[in-house]
Amino acid sequence: MESAAALGIRGLTVRYGDAVAVDDLSLTIPRGQTVALLGANGAGKSTTVNAVLGLLRPAAGQVRVFGRSPADAVRAGSVGAMLQHGGLPSEARVGEVLDLVRRSFPTAWPLDDLVVTAGIEGLLGRSVDALSGGQRQRVLLSLALAGAPPLLLLDEPTSAMDVEGRRAFWTTMRGLAGRGHTVVFATHHLDEADAVADRVVVVAEGRVVADGTTAEIKTGVGGRTVSFTADPARRLDDLPAVTAVTRRGATVTLATTDADATLRALLAEGGLPDLEVRGATLEDAVLSLIATRRPTPIGVPR
């Protein structure tokens, strides 16, 4: 059991009536990784998370969590989850809810450490109904951690947080990863995935279309952007290898499949003030992969 992967999914297929939400999806996540699940709305990310938690019955395939079935893993306290539409009981205090949840696990996270780790100092005596959006997310995190789970599943965990709250939340996640927890999260904030994840899995139409580090994902898509200051009258549409031209005031940004060819043509026509050349961002790469909607061999499945 000790050598089993934190999460093993093989041939997972989930249908809602005639609609296929997850289509023959396979994925293995070793212990200790921090993995981002990325994709558009309806890609199958939340459905996959629900299958891992045993909240739905798949049409085909198998899910194993530390070598156990999802139901057995949840009963053993091996999995903690923050779901996208998670709620808290009204007319209760935070400390009461947390105490109730901690009592349901055979081995609970020590309360004082849990409060500090989840960042809910000063909230135990507060009514659940008086929490802000960011505070509610923090309390939901404390409930997900209450059983000291080695695997943590997060579905859009920072959706109600401001910038400062998001930064603090991911500092907490890095700390958990440092303690050996496996963290799997779905998010639309691609800057979070780029900064935090050891590995990125892109899902489109219920299938994995890319799997690798953020650097592998960005390199695999290819293409660069060239930005500089230009006269508004300067024609740029007929430059070699340019696939898109964007103007914002005096700043021009060119998307190109061959930066060297594009730059040679530009320099032949004159100088390029404020020149900047960069590779594809994670957002560029994910949007490109989603647009193609077909499996792409980027990275090495782990």
N, C-alpha and C positions, 0 to 999 in steps of 0.2 A: 504493500500500500504506500509506503514511504517514497518509493521511486516513481509512483504514478504522476503524470502531468497534472497541473492544477486544473486544466480544462481540456477535454478531448471531445471534439464534435466530428462525427463522420456521417456524410450523406444526409444531413438534416433537411427535411422537406416539410413545410408547414403550409396548409391551405385553409383559406376562409371561404367556404363554398367553392365556387369555380376559380377563385383568385388564388394564385400561388404567391405567398408572402416570402417564403424562403425556399430556394430551389437547389437541392443537392449540395448544401454547403458543408464543407469540411474545414476544420481549424484545430490546431493543437497549440496550447499555450503552456510552456513550462512554468514551474514554480519561480516566483520572484520577478517576473516581467511586469512592466507597466505598458499596457496595450491600449491604443485608441482605435475605436470602431468609427469609421467615417463614411458618410454617404448622404444622399438627399433624403428628404422626408419620404417615407414609404419604401425605403431601400431594403428593409428587413432587419435593421439593427435592434429595435426594441423587441421584435418578435423573437429574435435569437436569444436575447437576454431573458425573455419570459420562458423560453424553452429550457434554458440552463437552470432556471429556478423551479422548473417543474410545474409552471402555471398553465401550461397547455400541453395537449397530446399531439405530437408530430404525426404526420401522415407516413413518414418513413425516416430512417436514420437512427442514430444513437448519440446520446450525450452522456459523458462520464465526467464527474467532478471528483478529483483525487481518487479515481478508480471506482467511485460509487455512482449509483443512480442519483439524479437530482434530488429526489425526495429523501433518500437516505443522507445525502450530504447536507441538506438543509436541516434535517432532524438532528444531525450530529453537531450543528453549529459551525460547519465548515465554510458557509457562504453568508456574506452580508450584502444587502442591496439597498441602493437608493433609486427608486423608480421615478420615472418622469412625472407621474401623477400621484406620487405618494402623499398621504394625508396624516393628520394628527387628530386624536380625539379632542373635541371641544370641551370646555368647562372642566379642564384638568390643568394641573401645574406640570411644568417640564420635569421636575424631579420625580413626580408620581409616575408619569409615563415611562421615564427611563428606568425607575426601580422595577416596574411591572415587567418590562422587556428583559432586563438583566436576570430576573428570577426565572425566566423560561429557559435559560441555557444551563447546561451542566457545569460549564466553566465560564464565568462572566469576567469581562475586562474590569480590573480594579477601578472603583468609582472615581477616585481622585485623579488618577492618570487619564481615565477616559474623558473627564471633563476638560482637562487641559489639552489633550490631543484633539478633541473635536472643537475646541474653542468656544465652549459654552459657559465659561466662568461668569457667575452672576446671574445666570438664567434659570437655575433650578427652582427658585421660588416664584418664577413668573408664570402667569397664565398663558397657556398655549394660544389663546385667542388674541393676546397682546403682542405676539411676536411679529417682527418685520419679515419680509420675504427672505432676506439673507439669513436672519436668525433661524427661521424655520428650516432652511436647508442645513444649517449647522446642527440643529437638533435631530433632523433626520439622519445626518451622518453619525451622530452619537448612537442612535438606535441601530444603525447598520453595523456599528463596531461593537455593540454591547456584548456579543458572544465571543469576542476576540477571534473573528473568522480569518483564516489564512487567505481566502479569496474574497475580494470586494468588487461588486458589480455596480457601476454608476451609470445611470441613464440621464443625460443632460443635467449633471449635478449643480452647475453654476448658473442655471437659467434665470434665477431670481436675484442674483448677486450683482453688486456694483463692481467697478474695476478693482478697488481695494479688497473687497471681499473675495473676488476670484483669485487674486494674487495670494492672499492668505490661505485660501482653500488648497491651492496647488502646492504651497509650501508644506501643508499638512500631508498631502499625498506623497510628496517626496520623502517625508519622514517615515511614513508607513512603509514605503518601498524599501527604505533603508533598514527597517526592522524585519524585512523578509516577506512582507505581504505581497500577494499578487493582485494587481489593480487592473481591471478592465473597464474602460469608460467609453460611452458614446457621447459625442459632442458636435455642435455646429461651430464652435469657436476653434478654428483651425490653428490659431496662434497658440492655444493651450496644448493641442496635440503636438505641435512642432517643438514646444519648449519642454514638455513633460514626458512624452511617450518614448520608451525604448523601441517601440515597434508600432507600425501603423497598418491596419487592415481596412481596405476600402471595399465597401459593399455596394453593389448596384443591382437592382431587380432581383434581390434575394441571393446573389452569388458573390463570392470573393473575386474582385477584379484586380487587386494588387495587394501584396503582402511584403513588407520589408521595413527597414529603417526610413526615417523621413528623408535622409539623403538619397537612399536608393529610389524612393518613390519620385522625388523631384528630378533626379538624373535620368530615370527611365522614360519620363515623359518627353524630355528634351526641349529645345527651344530656349531663346533668351529674349530679354527686352533691352532696347537701347533708348535711353532718354537724354534729351539735350534741349537747349534753348534755341528757338528758330523763329525767323520772320514768318508771320502768319501767311504771307503770300508764297512762301517757298513750297514747291510741289514735291510730294514725297510718295505718291501712290505707285509710281513705277520703279521703285527701288528693288534690287534683286533680293529674293528670299523673304520679303516683308509680307506678313499675313494679316496684319491689322495696324491701323494708325489711330492714335488717340491724342487729341489736343486739349490741354487745360491751360488756358491763357497762352503764355509764350512757351510753355513746356510741351514738347512732343514726346510721345512714347511709342516706339515701334516694336511690334512683336515680330521676331524673325527666326527662321529655321537655320540660318547661316549668318551668325553675327559678323564674321570676318568679311564676307562678301558685301553685306550691308554697309559696314563701316568703310570699306575701301571706296564704295560708290559715294558715300556721304563726304568723305575727306577729299575726294577729287573735285567736289563742288565748293569747298571752302572749309572754314573752321567749324568746330562743334563746341560751343560754350557749355559749361556745366554738364559735360558728358558723364553718363553713368551706364554701365553695362552690368546686368545681373542675370543669373539663372532663374529658372521657374521657381516661384514660391510653392509652398505646399497647397495653397488654395488654387493656384494655377493648375497644378498637377491633378488634384482631386476633381476639379471641374472638367478637365480634359478626359479623365478616366470615366467619369459618370456620363459624359456626352457620348463616348464610344459604346457604352453599355455591352461590353463583351469582355470575357476573361483575357487579361494581359499578363504575360509572364515577367512580372517585375519583382525583383527580390527573390529570396529563396524561402519557400514555406518552412516554417519552423515547427 
